[in-house]
Amino acid sequence: MEMVLASLRKPSSQMVAEARDRIEEIETADLIAMVEDPNVVIVDIRDIRERQRSGYIPGSVHAPRGMVEFWVDPESPYYKEVFGQNKKYIFHCASGWRSALTVATLQDMGFEAAHLREGFSTWATQGGPVELPDQKDAPKG
C-alpha cells in the first residue's frame, strides 16, 4: 500500500521564520552579559531530559514547552508567579526554533518576551556558564 503525505499549508520552518520577523531576538554574547542581571529572567523551555544531558543556564527557570502559555496566564489554574514580575523575560530552547514560536505565541497573548536566537546550542562554546544537574550534590574538595 502506497502512502501519500499531504502537503502542509505552512511548514514549521516558515512558522519559525514568520515568528522571528516579529519578535525580539537576543544574541548569545548579549545574554551571557545579562546572566547576573536581577531584572532578567531566563526561561528554559527544553525537555527535562535535554537539561539533564547538556546542563542549563544557572538561575534559569524551567518551563516545559507544553505548559508555557498556561504558566504565564494569571487566569489559568497553572499560573506561576515567577511570570508576574516586572522583569525582562528571555526564553530559550536548544536551537531557537521552539523558543521563537513560544515567544510569538506569548506576544499574541500580550506577554512581552524575547528569545535566545541560537538557543543553548552555542551557549557553552561562547563562554556561557553551564550548571549540570548533579553539580550541587557533588562532594566538594
C-alpha positions as CSV (number, residue, x, y, z in Angstrom):
1,M,0.0,0.0,0.0
2,E,1.4,3.4,-1.0
3,M,1.1,6.2,1.4
4,V,0.8,9.7,0.2
5,L,1.7,12.5,2.5
6,A,-0.4,15.6,2.4
7,S,1.4,18.9,1.9
8,L,1.3,21.2,4.8
9,R,-0.2,24.6,4.2
10,K,2.6,26.1,6.3
11,P,5.7,24.1,7.2
12,S,7.3,24.6,10.6
13,S,10.3,26.4,9.1
14,Q,8.0,29.1,7.7
15,M,6.3,29.4,11.0
16,V,9.6,29.9,12.7
17,A,10.7,32.5,10.1
18,E,7.5,34.4,10.5
19,A,7.8,34.4,14.3
20,R,11.4,35.6,14.1
21,D,10.3,38.5,11.9
22,R,8.1,39.9,14.7
23,I,9.9,39.1,18.0
24,E,13.0,40.3,19.8
25,E,16.0,38.1,19.3
26,I,18.9,38.1,21.7
27,E,22.4,37.1,20.6
28,T,24.3,34.6,22.8
29,A,27.0,37.0,23.8
30,D,24.5,39.6,24.8
31,L,22.6,37.1,27.1
32,I,25.8,35.9,28.6
33,A,26.4,39.6,29.6
34,M,22.9,39.6,31.2
35,V,23.2,36.4,33.2
36,E,23.7,38.2,36.5
37,D,21.1,40.9,35.9
38,P,18.4,40.7,38.5
39,N,15.9,42.2,36.1
40,V,16.3,39.4,33.6
41,V,14.5,36.1,33.9
42,I,16.0,33.4,31.6
43,V,13.4,30.7,30.8
44,D,14.5,27.3,29.5
45,I,11.7,25.5,27.6
46,R,13.7,22.4,26.7
47,D,12.6,19.0,27.8
48,I,13.8,17.9,31.2
49,R,16.0,15.2,29.6
50,E,17.8,17.9,27.5
51,R,18.6,19.9,30.7
52,Q,19.9,16.7,32.4
53,R,22.0,15.7,29.4
54,S,23.6,19.1,28.5
55,G,23.1,21.2,31.6
56,Y,21.4,24.6,31.9
57,I,22.0,28.2,32.4
58,P,22.5,28.9,36.2
59,G,19.5,30.6,37.7
60,S,17.2,29.8,34.7
61,V,13.6,28.9,35.2
62,H,12.5,25.6,33.7
63,A,9.1,25.9,32.0
64,P,8.3,22.9,29.8
65,R,7.2,24.0,26.3
66,G,3.8,22.4,26.7
67,M,3.0,24.4,29.8
68,V,4.4,27.9,29.0
69,E,1.1,29.6,27.9
70,F,-0.7,28.3,30.9
71,W,2.1,29.2,33.4
72,V,2.2,32.9,32.2
73,D,-1.6,33.4,32.2
74,P,-2.8,34.8,35.5
75,E,-6.3,33.4,34.8
76,S,-5.0,29.9,34.3
77,P,-5.1,27.4,37.2
78,Y,-1.5,26.6,36.3
79,Y,-0.2,30.2,36.6
80,K,3.3,30.5,38.1
81,E,4.1,33.7,40.0
82,V,7.6,33.9,38.5
83,F,5.9,35.2,35.4
84,G,4.2,38.0,37.2
85,Q,7.3,40.1,37.8
86,N,8.1,43.4,36.1
87,K,11.3,41.9,34.5
88,K,12.7,41.1,31.1
89,Y,11.9,37.5,30.1
90,I,14.2,35.7,27.7
91,F,13.2,32.3,26.5
92,H,15.4,29.6,25.0
93,C,15.4,26.1,23.7
94,A,18.2,24.1,22.0
95,S,18.4,25.8,18.6
96,G,16.0,28.8,18.7
97,W,13.1,27.2,16.8
98,R,10.8,26.3,19.7
99,S,11.6,29.5,21.6
100,A,10.8,31.6,18.6
101,L,7.3,30.0,18.3
102,T,6.8,30.3,22.0
103,V,7.6,34.0,22.2
104,A,5.5,34.8,19.2
105,T,2.5,33.0,20.9
106,L,3.2,34.8,24.2
107,Q,3.3,38.1,22.3
108,D,-0.1,37.3,20.8
109,M,-1.3,36.7,24.4
110,G,0.1,40.2,25.5
111,F,3.1,38.8,27.4
112,E,6.3,40.6,26.4
113,A,9.4,38.4,26.0
114,A,12.4,37.8,23.8
115,H,14.3,34.7,22.9
116,L,17.9,33.5,22.5
117,R,18.4,33.4,18.7
118,E,20.7,30.4,18.5
119,G,19.4,28.7,21.6
120,F,21.5,26.7,24.0
121,S,23.5,25.2,21.1
122,T,26.2,27.9,21.2
123,W,25.9,28.9,24.8
124,A,28.9,26.9,26.2
125,T,31.1,27.4,23.2
126,Q,30.7,31.1,23.5
127,G,31.7,31.0,27.2
128,G,28.2,31.0,28.8
129,P,28.1,29.4,32.3
130,V,26.5,25.9,32.4
131,E,25.3,24.1,35.5
132,L,24.9,20.3,35.4
133,P,22.0,18.8,37.4
134,D,24.2,16.9,39.9
135,Q,26.9,19.6,40.4
136,K,25.0,20.9,43.5
137,D,25.1,17.4,45.1
138,A,28.7,16.5,44.1
139,P,31.1,16.4,47.0
140,K,33.5,19.4,47.2
141,G,37.2,19.1,47.6
